Amino acid sequence: MRRFYAWSRSADAPIVAAVVCNGRTIGALALAMAALACRKSGADCIPPPAVLTCPEAGSPSFATDVLPKVFYPVCDDCHAPGKVESGHPLTDYQEIYGPTSGPSAASEANAIFTQVFENCSMPPSNAPMPFDDDERQILLDWFACGAPDSPPLDAGSGD
């Protein structure tokens, strides 16, 4: 399924139709060719919105939404212990987010965002299980909210 976008650079500019494929904006004349070669990963190459907005309901929970519904079913085929990419595991928050402070803070999360949403290189096209629309949305919402860790299960309400 190809997604076509319409936008206008200013209020008085004409609306321009284009498709974004593998990080490139392609004009109307190239749409037919793009339809044949736009899938780099297992999912449609759909760039994120220019401005990410955390949903009103708040961030998806890392422990109950992001890890078990996105990373385990899709990424564990390669990024779990004993798998092809076991040297780059994605099995817990620290491995997925990266350092929480310093110059490398969130370096892993930033790399994952780029690979999934901007380069469309993850999951790769030969992955046993590509992202579906719901998994991509959970991940995008989590990033939009700052990629927070889940509070510990025994954390009180602070009252």
Long-range contacts (C-beta under 8 A, 24 or more apart in sequence): 1-44, 2-34, 2-35, 2-38, 2-44, 3-44, 3-46, 4-31, 20-45, 20-46, 20-47, 21-45, 22-119, 22-120, 23-47, 23-118, 23-119, 23-120, 39-120, 39-125, 40-119, 40-120, 40-121, 40-125, 41-116, 41-120, 41-121, 41-122, 41-123, 41-124, 41-125, 41-127, 41-130, 41-131, 42-123, 42-124, 42-125, 42-126, 42-127, 42-129, 42-130, 42-131, 43-120, 43-123, 43-130, 43-131, 43-132, 43-136, 45-120, 46-117, 46-136, 47-117, 47-118, 48-113, 48-117, 48-118, 48-140, 48-143, 52-140, 52-143, 52-144, 53-144, 54-141, 54-144, 54-145, 54-146, 55-141, 55-144, 55-145, 58-145, 59-141, 59-142, 59-144, 59-145, 59-146, 59-148, 60-138, 60-141, 60-142, 60-145, 61-150, 62-93, 62-142, 62-147, 62-148, 62-149, 62-150, 63-150, 63-153, 64-150, 65-138, 65-142, 66-138, 66-139, 66-142, 67-92, 67-93, 67-96, 69-134, 69-135, 69-138, 70-131, 70-135, 70-138, 70-139, 71-96, 73-129, 73-135, 74-123, 74-127, 74-129, 74-130, 74-131, 74-135, 75-123, 77-127, 77-128, 77-129, 78-123, 78-127, 93-149, 93-150, 97-147, 97-149, 106-147, 109-143, 109-147, 113-143, 117-143
